[in-house]
Structure formats: C-alpha cells, structure tokens
Amino acid sequence: MATIEPAGTQRTVLPGKPPFTVDDLLEFPDDGNRYELCDGSLLVSPAPVPLHQRIIFRLQRILDDALPPGLEPLSTVNLRVTDKDFYIPDLVVVPDESVDDVGLMFAPAHLLLAVEVGSPSTAKRDEVLKVAAYAEAGIPAYWRVEPDEGPSLYVYELDGDGYSPPAVYKAGTVARLTSPFPISFDPADLVRKRT
C-alpha cells in the first residue's frame, strides 16, 4: 500500500524469472510499486510523491479543458508495446473510442501523447530510455515534465523513426503548442497550489 512506509524486513518475492514478460507482470503482487518492462528487464518505481501527483493532476485538468472533442487524457494507463516491453506513462491522450474498446492495456497506436513527470528515481529512464522506447513505438508526441527545474516542459515530436530534439519551456513562459493538438499553458501552473 502506497501510504505505508517499507518495513525494511519485508521482501517481495516476484513470480517468474528474467527476462520477464507482460504475462509475468500480471502475476505480480499489488504492493504499491509500479512495475514496467524494457526488453524483459524489470523497471520498478515507488508510488509517486505528492508533488508528482499534483503535477499529473494539474496537467490532466489542463489537457481535459483544452482537448478537442473525441480526445481524452488518462493517467497511469498500461501500455503494452511488445510481450517484453510494457510501460505505465504518467499521462496519455487517446481517442475516446479507444477508452471504450481497450480492456486492460493500450497499444502504442492508441496514443497521441505520452507524458512522464520526472523524479530522482526515474530521471535517466525518462530522459533516455523512454524517449527511445516511445519513439520506436511510434507515439507521435512525448512530453517530459521536470519538477526540479521550476518545472520545465520538454516537448518531443516524432520525426521519422525518432523524436526531434525537444523544445524546452521553462516556468514563467507560455508553451504554445500545435501538435498533436493546440494547447497553451505555463509549466509553472503545474506546481501552483490551489487558491
């Protein structure tokens, strides 16, 4: 459970053995960790800290207000790329009909946008591994939010087989984006407290 501190003496024993598959993940315990796969290697992240959750919530609301009809923002969905590649983006934007059609896992073809909010435990994963993985999967746009930078928003757009170098929007400047849909917001809005 995400609200209980680890006891230090408890150990989770995971079924299966490397390289892991998506089917193996379905047998894992619900222990509050986020389990992802990259080429069969297990990636484990703890539950997000409160600031991380605030950013996800604020961005989901901004997206929900700005998206044209027929698109929907969702948080922490299952993304099955292959049998050995499975990710849980912090946010995605998908067509409405895919929400009704998809059961447990989305395919990359469903996603117009994947978003990851950085944290110390996932920094290199979000900056390098997921940039390559999401591009290879053909996801048209990837946004990375870095809270420790004010926050900053890094916007990647698919260009052939990879993403173009990211456009960077710092807190205090308005990101005016047109792809994969028109939207404008200041990254500072993602960390502001409610008034």
Backbone hydrogen bonds, N-H to C=O, Kabsch-Sander energy under -0.5 kcal/mol:
donor,donor_aa,acceptor,acceptor_aa,energy
4,I,1,M,-1.4
13,V,11,R,-0.5
14,L,12,T,-0.6
20,F,40,G,-2.9
22,V,83,D,-2.3
25,L,21,T,-1.8
26,L,22,V,-1.5
27,E,24,D,-1.8
28,F,25,L,-1.5
31,D,29,P,-1.4
34,R,45,S,-3.3
35,Y,33,N,-0.6
36,E,34,R,-0.5
36,E,43,L,-2.8
37,L,86,F,-3.1
38,C,41,S,-2.1
40,G,84,K,-2.8
41,S,38,C,-2.1
43,L,36,E,-3.1
44,V,42,L,-0.5
45,S,34,R,-2.1
53,Q,49,V,-2.0
54,R,50,P,-2.5
55,I,51,L,-2.4
56,I,52,H,-2.2
57,F,53,Q,-2.6
58,R,54,R,-3.0
59,L,55,I,-2.6
60,Q,56,I,-2.4
61,R,57,F,-2.1
62,I,58,R,-2.4
63,L,59,L,-2.9
64,D,60,Q,-2.7
65,D,61,R,-2.2
66,A,62,I,-1.6
67,L,63,L,-2.6
71,L,68,P,-1.5
72,E,94,V,-2.8
74,L,92,V,-2.4
76,T,90,D,-1.5
77,V,89,P,-0.6
79,L,87,Y,-2.6
80,R,78,N,-0.5
80,R,106,F,-2.5
81,V,79,L,-0.8
81,V,85,D,-2.4
82,T,85,D,-1.7
85,D,82,T,-0.6
86,F,37,L,-1.6
87,Y,79,L,-2.5
90,D,115,V,-1.2
91,L,115,V,-1.7
92,V,74,L,-2.4
93,V,113,L,-1.8
94,V,72,E,-2.4
96,D,70,G,-2.7
98,S,95,P,-1.1
99,V,95,P,-0.9
99,V,96,D,-0.9
100,D,96,D,-1.1
101,D,97,E,-1.6
102,V,98,S,-2.7
106,F,78,N,-3.1
110,H,107,A,-1.9
111,L,107,A,-0.6
111,L,108,P,-1.3
112,L,93,V,-2.8
113,L,93,V,-1.1
114,A,141,A,-1.8
115,V,91,L,-2.8
116,E,143,W,-2.2
118,G,116,E,-0.6
118,G,145,V,-3.6
122,T,119,S,-1.4
123,A,119,S,-1.0
126,D,122,T,-2.9
127,E,123,A,-2.5
128,V,124,K,-2.2
129,L,124,K,-1.1
130,K,125,R,-3.2
132,A,128,V,-2.1
133,A,129,L,-2.8
134,Y,130,K,-2.7
135,A,131,V,-1.7
136,E,132,A,-2.7
137,A,133,A,-1.8
138,G,135,A,-1.4
139,I,134,Y,-2.3
141,A,112,L,-0.7
142,Y,156,Y,-2.0
143,W,114,A,-2.5
144,R,154,Y,-2.4
145,V,116,E,-2.5
146,E,144,R,-0.5
146,E,152,S,-2.6
149,E,146,E,-1.6
150,G,147,P,-1.5
152,S,146,E,-1.5
153,L,169,Y,-2.8
154,Y,144,R,-2.9
155,V,153,L,-0.5
155,V,167,A,-2.9
156,Y,142,Y,-3.0
156,Y,154,Y,-0.6
158,L,140,P,-2.8
159,D,162,G,-3.8
162,G,159,D,-1.2
164,S,157,E,-2.6
167,A,155,V,-2.2
169,Y,153,L,-2.7
170,K,168,V,-0.5
171,A,151,P,-0.6
173,T,170,K,-1.9
175,A,173,T,-0.5
175,A,185,F,-3.1
176,R,174,V,-0.7
177,L,175,A,-0.7
177,L,183,I,-3.2
183,I,177,L,-2.2
185,F,175,A,-1.6
189,D,186,D,-2.2
190,L,187,P,-1.6
191,V,188,A,-1.4
192,R,188,A,-0.8
